[in-house]
Amino acid sequence: MEDALRKPTKKIGEMFYNGDVKKGAWESGMFSADYGLRGIYRLFVKMGSAKFIINKAGSIFSTYYKPSVMKTEDTGENSTVLRITEFADICPIMENRIGGWMQKGLEICGVNDINVEISRAMTKGDPVTEYAVSWSDK
């Protein structure tokens, strides 16, 4: 993960986002979702509701990152909380890439007014990394 994701993402932030590595990581996550969700996957995301896609987040996440655990807590009609409870060697770059991926995935799903915020972070000493996510319907 260091050579394939962290180092290149850090360089992107340094070179193209005036040294703002977190912003570069967020944008890299958005690009990754846009690129990865093509073909049949894009159709699947567009056809599903935001809730349906979010409820699949844990299984999708654990496919990309091993070992890792992400849990979804349904908190409202157009909001949710996703928690990473296990992730080997998590860092702020990865936390932001994941947040950007979530944002773009919801954009592809077709919802509006998307807000993805890292409300707690293992990298800041919290026991979990938590994403507070909200949106408005199509």
C-alpha positions, 0 to 999 in steps of 0.5 A, spaced: 500 500 500 505 504 501 508 504 494 501 503 490 497 508 494 500 512 499 507 515 496 503 517 489 497 520 493 502 524 497 506 526 491 499 528 488 498 533 493 504 536 494 505 537 486 498 539 484 494 541 490 500 546 493 502 541 498 495 540 501 496 532 501 489 531 504 485 535 499 490 531 494 488 525 497 480 526 497 481 528 490 485 522 488 479 518 492 474 521 487 478 519 481 479 512 483 471 511 484 470 514 478 475 510 474 473 504 478 465 504 477 465 503 470 461 499 465 456 494 469 459 497 476 456 504 474 450 501 472 449 498 478 451 504 482 446 508 478 440 503 479 441 502 486 439 507 492 444 511 496 442 507 502 443 500 498 450 502 496 452 504 503 449 498 506 454 494 501 460 499 503 463 494 508 463 488 503 466 493 498 471 496 503 474 489 505 475 487 498 479 493 497 483 493 504 485 487 507 485 486 513 479 491 514 472 492 517 467 498 516 460 498 519 454 502 517 450 505 522 443 507 519 442 514 522 436 517 518 433 517 511 438 521 508 444 520 512 448 515 515 455 514 519 460 509 517 465 507 521 472 503 520 474 499 526 480 495 523 485 498 518 492 496 518 497 502 518 491 507 517 494 514 515 490 521 514 492 520 506 488 513 506 482 516 511 481 522 506 482 517 499 476 513 502 472 519 504 473 522 497 471 515 494 465 515 498 463 522 495 464 520 488 460 514 489 454 517 491 455 523 486 454 517 481 448 514 485 445 521 483 444 524 489 445 531 491 448 536 496 453 530 498 457 532 505 462 527 507 466 529 513 471 525 517 468 526 524 473 521 528 479 519 526 484 513 528 490 517 526 488 522 531 487 517 537 480 515 536 478 508 537 475 508 530 475 512 523 468 515 522 465 518 516 458 522 517 455 522 510 448 526 508 445 527 502 438 529 499 434 525 494 435 525 486 
